[in-house]
Amino acid sequence: MTLGPTRQRLTGGRRRHEVRPVNTPPPGTGYFVGPTDAPGPGVLLLHSSWGLHTGVRATCDRLADLGYTVLAPDLSDGALPTSAAEAHEVLMETDVNVVASMVQSSAGLLRRVAADPARPLALVGYSSGASWAFWLSVRQPSLVDTVVTFYGTQSIPFHGATSSYLCHFAADDEVVSDLEVADLGLSLQQAGVEFTFEHHDAVGHGFAEDGVPGFNGMAEAVAWRQTTEFLASRLL
């Protein structure tokens, strides 16, 4: 997959791209941003069913400010729900084969344009994007060695995975159950991988996504510090 036409804008001295990869199943848009001076370690950001909204792009920018080259593929084909019901509908209408292909091809593209094309990537995933991050880390372990997830789980076996995982969960999550979290922990433990679970009190699903119902700035700040420290320890 190669980069096709881009629309560019200059903000704060750093070039930011609206990326349209070609040779992949549609949809194929995304948000690509990196440091000003040179490429950094690659971080693939996988958004939730709320789509590639401005809060997601802002998170990509924050990661680029820390020295990472970041790609967030649009997994929702441009959909930007305005309610939880719409977000759920978008998720239910998702073609999982198209998204699986996009996640894999986006990871391959990002690895080629990051600082070291031979180095595995980090994944950061939110909700349904977290499930895709878990999936990719098992599906293509040579592409991924660091995974950060927010209030997402995955029921597949993790045998063969080689990543280290930092998993954030909400204490009052109405979407992800305690049993699902426990099952995930057991699967990771059985696979013998390094993992850490961070449980955030008095918040619900979506607490770490600015612009999404349930966002909690104080809890997000704690999770962001934990996330950036974890990424730095693995990538920088």
C-alpha positions in Angstrom: 0.0 0.0 0.0 1.3 3.5 -0.9 0.3 7.0 0.0 -1.9 8.6 -2.5 -3.0 12.2 -2.8 -3.0 14.2 0.5 -4.5 17.4 1.7 -1.9 19.2 3.9 -2.2 22.0 6.4 0.5 23.6 8.5 -0.1 24.0 12.2 2.4 24.9 14.8 5.3 24.2 12.5 4.4 20.5 11.9 3.0 19.1 8.7 -0.2 17.2 9.2 -1.8 15.0 6.5 -5.2 13.7 5.7 -4.1 10.4 4.3 -5.8 8.3 1.6 -4.0 5.0 1.2 -4.6 3.2 -2.1 -4.7 -0.5 -3.0 -6.8 -1.3 0.1 -10.5 -1.9 0.3 -12.6 1.2 0.8 -12.9 3.1 3.1 -9.2 4.1 3.1 -8.9 7.5 4.8 -7.1 8.4 8.0 -5.1 10.9 9.9 -1.3 10.9 9.7 1.0 13.1 11.8 4.6 13.0 13.0 7.4 15.0 14.5 8.7 18.1 12.7 12.3 17.1 12.3 12.4 13.4 11.6 10.2 10.3 11.7 9.7 8.7 15.2 8.6 5.3 16.4 5.4 4.3 14.9 2.1 4.3 16.8 -1.1 3.0 15.2 -4.2 4.5 16.9 -7.4 2.6 16.5 -10.5 4.7 17.4 -13.8 3.6 18.9 -17.2 3.4 17.2 -17.5 7.2 17.7 -15.3 7.6 14.6 -12.3 9.6 13.6 -13.5 12.8 15.3 -11.5 15.8 16.4 -10.7 14.4 19.8 -9.0 11.4 18.1 -7.0 13.7 15.9 -6.0 15.8 18.9 -4.7 12.6 20.6 -2.6 11.8 17.5 -1.2 15.3 17.7 -0.3 14.9 21.3 1.6 11.7 20.5 3.4 13.4 17.7 4.4 16.2 20.0 6.1 13.4 22.1 8.1 12.2 19.2 6.0 9.5 17.6 4.9 9.0 14.0 1.1 8.3 14.3 -1.5 6.9 11.9 -5.2 6.7 12.8 -7.1 4.9 10.0 -10.8 5.8 9.7 -12.4 2.5 10.7 -15.9 4.0 10.4 -15.9 5.1 6.8 -16.4 8.8 7.8 -19.2 8.2 10.2 -19.3 10.6 13.2 -22.1 9.5 15.5 -23.8 12.0 17.7 -25.3 9.6 20.2 -24.5 6.3 21.8 -27.3 4.7 19.8 -25.8 5.9 16.6 -22.3 4.8 17.6 -23.7 1.3 18.4 -25.4 1.2 15.0 -22.1 2.1 13.3 -20.4 -0.7 15.1 -23.1 -3.2 14.2 -22.9 -2.2 10.5 -19.1 -2.6 10.3 -17.8 -5.0 7.7 -15.2 -6.8 9.9 -13.4 -8.1 6.8 -12.8 -4.6 5.5 -11.7 -3.3 8.9 -9.4 -6.2 9.4 -7.8 -5.6 6.1 -7.5 -1.9 6.8 -6.0 -2.4 10.3 -3.3 -4.8 8.8 -2.5 -2.6 5.8 -2.3 0.5 7.9 0.1 -1.2 10.3 2.3 -2.2 7.3 2.2 1.3 5.9 3.1 3.0 9.2 6.0 0.6 9.8 7.5 1.6 6.5 7.3 5.3 7.2 8.3 5.3 10.8 11.8 5.9 12.1 13.0 2.3 11.8 11.1 0.2 9.3 12.5 -3.0 10.9 11.1 -2.1 14.3 7.6 -3.3 15.5 4.9 -0.8 16.2 2.9 0.3 19.2 -0.9 0.2 19.1 -3.3 2.4 21.0 -6.9 1.4 20.9 -10.2 2.6 22.3 -13.2 0.4 22.9 -13.8 -1.5 19.7 -10.4 -0.2 18.5 -8.9 -1.9 21.6 -10.4 -5.2 20.4 -8.8 -4.7 17.0 -5.5 -3.8 18.7 -5.6 -7.1 20.7 -6.5 -9.0 17.5 -3.6 -7.5 15.5 -1.1 -8.2 18.2 -2.0 -11.9 17.9 -2.5 -12.0 14.2 0.8 -10.4 13.3 3.1 -10.5 16.3 6.1 -9.5 14.2 4.4 -6.1 13.5 3.6 -5.2 17.1 5.4 -5.3 20.4 3.6 -2.7 22.5 -0.2 -2.3 23.1 -2.2 0.2 25.1 -6.0 -0.3 25.3 -8.9 1.6 26.8 -12.0 -0.3 28.0 -11.8 -3.0 25.4 -11.4 -6.8 25.5 -10.9 -9.7 23.1 -11.9 -13.3 23.5 -9.3 -14.9 21.2 -6.4 -17.0 22.5 -3.2 -14.9 22.9 -0.7 -17.8 22.4 1.9 -16.5 19.9 1.6 -12.9 21.0 4.9 -11.2 21.9 3.7 -7.7 22.9 3.6 -6.0 26.3 0.2 -4.7 27.2 -1.1 -1.8 29.3 -4.9 -2.1 29.6 -7.1 0.7 31.1 -10.5 -0.1 32.5 -13.4 1.9 33.9 -14.8 0.9 37.3 -18.3 1.7 36.3 -18.3 0.4 32.7 -21.7 -0.4 31.4 -20.3 -2.0 28.2 -17.4 -4.2 29.4 -18.2 -6.5 32.3 -15.9 -7.6 35.1 -16.1 -11.1 33.8 -14.8 -10.0 30.4 -11.9 -8.2 32.1 -11.1 -11.3 34.2 -11.3 -13.6 31.1 -8.9 -11.2 29.3 -6.5 -11.3 32.2 -6.5 -15.1 32.3 -5.9 -15.3 28.5 -2.9 -12.9 28.8 -1.6 -14.8 31.8 -1.9 -18.2 30.0 0.0 -16.7 27.0 2.9 -15.7 29.3 3.0 -12.1 28.0 3.8 -9.0 30.1 0.6 -7.1 31.0 -0.7 -4.5 33.4 -4.3 -3.6 34.2 -5.1 -0.1 35.4 -8.6 0.3 36.9 -9.9 3.9 37.0 -12.4 4.6 39.8 -15.7 6.5 39.5 -15.7 6.6 35.7 -17.5 4.8 32.9 -17.0 3.7 29.3 -15.5 6.5 27.2 -13.8 8.3 30.1 -10.6 8.7 28.0 -12.1 10.1 24.8 -12.5 13.9 24.7 -15.8 14.7 22.9 -17.5 11.4 23.8 -20.2 11.0 26.5 -18.6 9.9 29.7 -15.3 11.7 29.2 -13.6 12.6 32.5 -10.7 14.9 32.2 -9.1 14.1 35.5 -9.2 10.3 34.9 -8.0 10.8 31.4 -5.0 12.8 32.6 -4.0 9.9 34.9 -4.4 7.4 32.1 -2.5 9.6 29.7 0.4 9.9 32.1 0.5 6.1 32.6 0.2 5.6 28.8 3.0 8.0 27.8 5.3 6.6 30.5 4.6 3.1 29.2 5.2 4.0 25.6 8.4 5.9 26.4 9.7 2.9 28.3 9.1 0.7 25.3 9.8 2.9 22.3 12.1 5.9 23.2 
